[in-house]
Amino acid sequence: MLRPRPFSSILPGNRDDMKDCDSELTLSHEVPGRLRLVSQFTVTGAVWEVSTNSPDILELMQDEFQPNYDYRFQPDLMLCLYVDSAFLDPGTRVRPHFRAMEHLYYGTFGPADSMLVDQLNRRVVASLSASMVRDLSYWKRVILPCLVGITSACVGVAPVHCACVVKDGMGLLIHGESGAGKSTLALSLSLSGFSYLSDDCTYVSESEGELRCWGLSAPLKLLPESVNFFPRLSGLAPTRSLNGELALEFYPENEFAISRVSSCAPEWLVFIERTQESGADFRTISSAEATQRLAADLELLPSCIASQRVRQMEMIDKLVQRECRVLRHGLQPQALAEKLTEFCRR
């Protein structure tokens, strides 16, 4: 039986004395049958403990995330991932389907692949086919982004709807509405001397009073017309992304040989807005307005875990203490990247 460790979580605010929900559908604190292979990993600043019967699971986690060897603290998230090698999965991949009830998310990824996430007790159980485990591309594009997104609130991590690029270890966060050009701009900046971290969603964590921004190794997604700015992508065929849109999906570090990093210290926060006028205009934005814009992107939480929002808002409040600007522009991506490069040099 899995017994809780007598230590606190490494992330502030993650406790095991959280109030229970009205629903009785929760994963027990005593998870039956910890699987024989167990390792811990640092994922967007939180510690995940993965138990499984498959060495392939641990191998793919180690390929994607840094192993954690500091066992003084209780994990922020516990995952029990069982692989059924007897199921003959044809290997056809489908879009994931999720249903939520209060703090529980049930997801399916195929005929033999399902997952239950308990946000209240910070636990995940899954049954997976062997062919799914071997499909590293599907894990990078679908399973891991879904898992990180669903569990971010319960492990004390704040997702922000921002692209992020890095210069000398310092992160430039670029916020914008869908279609504002965050991904295109992130790639343009990465081709201009920045390192690439994320194109659409960045995760913010705090440890020992310091904020850290994290990205995943998912492919970068651009609208098909982006080939007008990046002719090298003309040979790629658009595919259907998770949100249903047609997009060009590729790994920028492979396609353009740019530098990619997994985390950084946030330094600048810029909110981009398109206009019909040529040129670019920076204006200062108050911390209160920046907080309001970032908080508007957070998903609603059920009442029984609403307290988890407090931790996220504390991190956002600290994030907006950095230099924040609104950038209204009518520029092409490369010209806009030059303006932002100038801004970061000051």
N, C-alpha and C positions, 0 to 999 in steps of 0.2 A: 504494500500500500504506500501511496505517496503521502508523506507527512510534511506539513509546512515547516520551513526552517524558522528558528527562533530569531530571525533578523528582520530588519525593515528593508523596504525597497530602496534601491539606490536613487530613484527619482523622488523628489519631494512630493508629498500629497498622495502617494500610492500606499494605501493601508489595507489591511485585511479586516478592519472593523467597520466596513461600510454597511449601511442599513440595507436590509433585504427588500426586494420588490414585493408587490402584492401577488404576482404570479408565482406559482409553485414550479414553473418550468425553468429550473436553474441547473447548472452543472455542479455537482457536489464538491465541496472543498476537499473531500477525500476521493480523489479520482481513482477508480478501480483499475488496477493493472497497469502501472507504469511500464512502458515497453523497455526492452533490455538495453537499447542504445540511447544514451543521453548525452547531449552537449548543450552549451549555452553560447549565444551569439548576441552581439550588440547590433540592434536594428533601429535606425533613426534615433539613436541615443538611449533607447530602452533595452533591457536585457530580456531576451526570449530564451526559455528553456524548452528544447525540443526532445521529446522521447519518441522513439520509433522502432520498428522491427526491420528497417531497411537502411543499410549503409549508404545507399544512393541518396536518400533524403539528407543525411548529414553531409555528404559530399557536395551536393548542390547548395546547401546553406553555407558551407565553408567557402565555396566559390563566390558567393554573393556578399557575405557579411563577415565581419571580423569576429573570430572566436573570443569568448569571454572566459578568462581563467580566474576571475576574482569571485570566489564563492562565499564571500562574507555576507552578501545581501541576498534576500529572497528575490527570485526573478519577477519582473514586471508582468510577464505573460508566460503562461505554460501551455504548450502545444503537445497533444498526443496524436501522432500521425501514423495510422496503421496502413500498411500496403498489402493488398490482397493479390498475391502473385497467381492465384488460381483463376482469376477472372480473365477471360480472353477478350480484351478490349480491342475493337477494330482500329483504334487510334484516331478516329475522327474527332476533331476538336470543335466544340460549339461555344457560343457566347455563354458566359455564366449567367445563372438566374439566382436571385436572392429574394427571400421573403423575410420580413422582420416582424417580431412581436415583442414589444417593450424592449428589453435589453438583449434579446436573442436574435441572431441572424442565422438563417439556414441557407446554404448555397449549394448549388449543383454545377458541376463542370463537365458532365458527361454521364453515360449510363451507369458507370461504376465509381463515380467520383463525387463525394459530397462532404460537406463541412458544416459544423455548428460552432458559432462563436458566442460566448457568454461574456458580454461586456461588463456585467456586474462583478463577476468573480474572476475576470481576466483569464479565461481558459478557452482553449480551442480543441475540439476533437474532430478528426477527419478519417474517412476511409477512402483510399485511393487505389487505382489500378497501377500495375507495374509500368505499363506503357506511359501513363501520365507522369510518373516520377522521372522517367527518362527523357521527357520532352522539356528540356531546359528553356527553350524559347518561350513556351507557353507559361512556364513559371515566371519568367522575367516580364512578359507582356501582360499577364492576366492574374495569376494566383497571388503572387507576392504583392503587387500594387493593391489588389482588393483587400488582402489581409491587413496590410499596413494602414490603409484608409479606414477600415471598419474599426480597428483596435486602437487607433491613435489617441482618442479621448481617454480611454480607460487606462492607458499606460503613461499618461501625463505628457503627451506630445501634441503640439498644435500644428495642424496643416494650414498653410497659407497658399492662396491661389496666385502663386508667383513663380516666374522663371528665376533662375539664379546662375550667375557666372562669378568667377573668382579671380582676383588679382592679388598676388603676394599673400595668399591666405585669407584675404578679406573679401566678403561676399557682397555682390550687388544684387539686390532683390528687385525684380521688375514685375509690378502688379498691373493687371489689366483685365477688362472683361473678355469673355470668350470672343475670339476673332479680332482682338486688338493687335495681334502680331507678336505676342511674347515669345513664341517658339522661334519664329523667323529672326527676331532680334537677338535671342540667345545664341543662335547659330552664327549670326553675323559678328557678334562680339567675340565668340570663341575663335573665329577666323581672324580676329584682329588682336590676338595676344592674351585674351582671357582664357581661363580654364572653364570647361562646361560642368555644371552640376545638375541642373534640372530645367525642363522646358515649360512646365505647367503647374506642378504642385511641389512645394518645398515644405519639409517638416522641421519644426523648431522644437528643440529640447533645451533643458537647463540642468546643469550639474555644477554644484559648488558655486552657485551664483553667476555662472557664465552661460550665455546663450550659444547654441550651436545650430547651424542649418545643415540639413541632410537631404540627399537625393537618392533615388533608386537607380538601378542599372537598366531600367526599361528603355526601349527605343524612343528616339525623338520622333514626334509626329508633326508633319507639315501638310497644309492643304495642297492639292495637286498643282495649283497654279504657282506654287513657290518655285517651280523649275525655272520661272522667268528670272529669278534672282540667283538661283544655284543650278546652272546648266548641267553640272555633274550628275544631278539627280534624274535627268531625263530618261535614263534607262530603267528606273524603278516603276513597277506597276502599283497603282493605288490599291489598298486593301481596306476592308471594313474595320474600323477601330472599335474600342469598347463602347463609345458613345453613339455608335451607329453611323458616324460620318466616314466618307471615303478620305483616306489620308495616305501620305507617303510615310512609311515607317522604316527607320534605319538607325544604326548605331553610329553616331557622329564620329566617335574615335576611330572607327574602322573606315567609314566612307571618306572622311576628310583628314584623318590622322591628327586630330586635335587632342589636346590634353583633357582628360576627364577626372574629376575628383569626387569623393563621396561625401565630404563635409567641409564646412568653413565657419569662420566667425563672421556674423553679419555686420556690415559697416554702413551700407547705403540702402535706402528704400525709395524707389521711384515708381510713381503711378503714371502710366502712359495713357494718353487720350488722343484719338485721331481727330483732326480737323480738316476742313477743306482748304485752309490757308497754307501756303508754303512756309517753310522755316520751322523753328522750334522755340518754344517759350517755356522756361522753367519758372515755377513759382513755389514759394515756401508753403507747406501745409502744416497745420497744427497737429500736435500729437493726438488730440481728441478726434479730429477728422480722420487721421490715418487709422486710428483704432477702430472707428466706426466702419470704415471701408473693409478692413481685414475681417472684422467680426461678422460682417454681413455674409461672408462666404462660408461660415461654419455651418455644418448640418445641425438640424434640431436634434436634441437628445430627449429620450423619454424621461418623465418626471423622476423615476426611481434612480436614475443615474445623472440627473441634472447637475449635481454637485461637481461632476467631473469637468464641467465647463469653467469652473472657477480657476482651476489650474491653467487651462489654456489661455484665459483672459489675462492672467498674471504675466504669462510669457509674452503675449502680444503687447501688453502695456510697457514691458521692458524693451521690446523690439523697436517700438516707435520712438524711443528716446534717442535713436540714432538720427543721422541727417536724412530728412524726408522731403521729397519734392514731388510736385505734379509736373509732368512734361507733356504739354499739348503740342502736337506736331502734324505736319503734312508731308513728311519726308519718306524717301525710300529706305529700306532696312540698312544699307551700308552707310548712308549719310547719317541716319539716326544713331548707328553704332559709333560713329566718329564723335558725335555730340556727347554721348554718354561716356566715352573714353576720356574726353576732355574734362567732363564733370568729375570723374573719379581721380583725375590727376591733381585737382586743386587742393 
